[in-house]
Amino acid sequence: MDILILAMVAATGIAFFNAQQQKKRIALLSRVLGQYQIEALMENLTQGYLRALGEDDAERRDQIWSLLTGAETSIAEQFGRFARDFANVDAQAARVNRFPLPLLTGLLPQGSFDAREAFKIHAQGIAEAVANEAQRSARDKAFVLSAELFLMQHTCHWFCRSRATASVRLLQRHQTSHEQVLASVSPATRRAYTELTGL
């Protein structure tokens, strides 16, 4: 009986600590991210890509692709600035836990990775997808850039909550799994991201 009570007290304490850590992380990310329109641009691009892909008229489709280039350039520039700003965050505050409980981040540093480095990887991947030096078609460019943006969003949710929560949100919002997104980003992003996160 005493063991059960002790376990309940410990579980309550861990849940409280976890909630406090999540609030701090959400506030930190919101403070830096709040200066930018990244979420709105991402939504505009996602909707625009769907419109372009659903358009039967080739001329109209090309017009939509053309109109989206401004938003693509803007999101690459803004996320690059965000990554540079976030690089100034305290190293310990920027740790992302590979385990479900943030409590373990401090206890097992090897079980975490640096969000500042992750956001640099995402900034590079987004910028390269937008620059399109690989000369992808408009459709393929949109596919890769969408994957880069979805992976970046997954990292934001992972930083604030947990990997499991981030994966569920990715599936709910974009009907795609973390594994599918990771397979769809550029090879350079995939290599750097997997090396950093250990996935």
C-alpha positions in Angstrom: 0.0 0.0 0.0 2.8 2.4 0.9 4.5 1.6 -2.4 1.3 2.4 -4.3 1.0 5.8 -2.5 4.6 6.6 -3.1 4.2 5.7 -6.8 1.2 8.0 -7.1 3.0 10.9 -5.4 6.0 10.3 -7.7 3.8 10.2 -10.8 2.0 13.4 -9.7 5.3 15.1 -9.2 6.7 14.1 -12.5 3.5 15.2 -14.3 3.7 18.6 -12.6 7.4 19.0 -13.5 6.6 17.9 -17.1 3.8 20.5 -17.4 6.0 23.3 -16.0 8.8 22.4 -18.4 6.4 22.4 -21.3 5.0 25.8 -20.4 8.6 27.2 -20.3 9.4 25.7 -23.7 6.2 27.0 -25.3 6.8 30.5 -23.9 10.4 30.5 -25.1 9.6 29.3 -28.6 6.6 31.7 -28.8 8.8 34.6 -27.8 11.3 34.1 -30.6 8.8 32.8 -33.2 6.2 35.5 -32.5 8.3 38.1 -34.4 7.7 36.3 -37.6 4.8 35.3 -39.9 6.1 31.8 -40.5 2.9 29.9 -39.5 0.7 32.2 -41.7 3.1 31.8 -44.6 3.2 28.0 -44.2 -0.6 27.9 -44.2 -0.7 30.1 -47.4 1.8 27.9 -49.1 0.1 24.6 -48.1 -3.2 25.9 -49.4 -1.7 27.4 -52.5 0.1 24.1 -53.4 -3.2 22.2 -53.0 -4.9 24.7 -55.3 -2.2 24.5 -57.9 -2.2 20.7 -57.8 -6.0 20.6 -58.2 -6.0 23.0 -61.1 -6.8 21.4 -64.5 -6.0 24.4 -66.6 -2.2 24.5 -67.2 -2.1 28.3 -67.7 -4.0 28.9 -64.5 -1.8 26.4 -62.6 1.3 28.2 -63.8 -0.1 31.5 -62.5 -0.7 30.0 -59.1 2.9 28.5 -58.9 4.2 31.9 -59.9 2.2 33.7 -57.3 3.6 31.4 -54.6 7.2 32.3 -55.2 7.0 35.4 -53.1 5.7 33.5 -50.1 8.4 30.8 -50.6 11.1 33.4 -50.6 9.6 35.1 -47.6 9.3 32.0 -45.5 12.9 31.0 -46.3 14.2 34.4 -45.3 12.0 34.6 -42.1 12.9 31.1 -40.9 16.6 31.9 -41.5 16.3 34.9 -39.3 14.4 32.9 -36.7 17.1 30.3 -36.6 19.7 33.0 -36.1 17.7 34.5 -33.3 17.1 31.1 -31.6 20.8 30.4 -31.7 21.1 33.0 -28.9 18.9 30.9 -26.6 20.6 29.4 -23.5 22.1 26.0 -24.4 20.3 24.1 -21.6 17.0 25.7 -22.4 17.4 24.6 -26.0 17.8 20.9 -25.3 15.2 18.6 -26.8 14.6 15.3 -25.0 14.6 12.1 -27.0 12.7 10.5 -24.1 9.0 11.1 -23.2 9.9 13.0 -19.9 11.8 16.4 -20.0 13.1 15.5 -16.5 15.5 13.1 -18.2 17.1 15.9 -20.3 19.1 17.1 -17.4 19.8 13.7 -16.0 20.9 12.1 -19.3 22.3 14.8 -21.6 23.3 12.2 -24.2 19.5 11.5 -24.5 18.8 15.0 -25.9 19.8 17.2 -28.8 20.2 20.9 -29.4 17.1 22.6 -30.9 19.4 25.5 -32.1 21.2 23.0 -34.3 17.9 21.5 -35.5 16.6 24.9 -36.5 19.8 25.6 -38.4 19.3 22.4 -40.4 15.7 23.3 -41.1 16.6 26.8 -42.2 19.2 25.4 -44.6 16.8 22.8 -46.0 14.0 25.3 -46.5 16.4 27.8 -48.2 17.8 25.2 -50.5 14.3 23.9 -51.5 13.2 27.5 -52.3 16.4 28.2 -54.2 15.8 25.0 -56.2 19.3 24.6 -57.5 18.3 21.0 -58.2 16.0 22.3 -60.9 12.9 20.4 -59.7 9.6 20.9 -61.4 7.2 23.2 -59.6 5.3 20.2 -58.4 8.4 18.5 -57.0 9.7 21.7 -55.5 6.4 22.1 -53.7 6.6 18.5 -52.5 10.1 18.9 -51.0 9.5 22.3 -49.6 6.3 21.1 -47.9 8.2 18.2 -46.4 10.9 20.5 -45.1 8.3 22.8 -43.5 6.4 19.8 -42.0 9.6 18.4 -40.5 10.4 21.9 -39.1 6.9 22.1 -37.5 7.4 18.6 -36.1 10.7 19.8 -34.4 8.8 22.8 -32.9 6.2 20.5 -31.4 8.8 18.1 -30.2 10.7 20.9 -28.5 7.5 22.1 -26.8 5.9 18.8 -25.9 7.3 15.5 -27.0 8.2 13.5 -30.1 5.0 11.4 -29.7 2.8 14.5 -29.5 4.6 16.1 -32.5 4.1 13.0 -34.6 0.4 12.8 -33.7 -0.1 16.5 -34.6 1.7 16.0 -37.9 -0.6 13.2 -38.8 -3.7 15.1 -37.8 -2.8 18.4 -39.5 -1.2 17.0 -42.7 -2.3 13.4 -42.9 1.3 12.2 -43.1 3.6 10.4 -40.8 7.0 11.6 -39.4 8.6 8.8 -41.3 7.0 9.9 -44.6 8.1 13.5 -44.1 11.6 12.5 -43.3 11.8 10.3 -46.4 10.6 13.3 -48.5 13.0 16.1 -47.4 16.2 16.6 -49.3 19.0 14.0 -48.7 21.1 16.7 -47.0 18.4 17.6 -44.5 17.7 13.9 -43.8 21.3 13.1 -43.2 21.9 16.1 -40.9 18.6 15.7 -39.0 19.0 11.9 -38.4 22.6 12.5 -37.3 21.5 15.2 -34.8 18.4 13.5 -33.4 19.7 9.9 -33.5 16.7 8.7 -35.4 
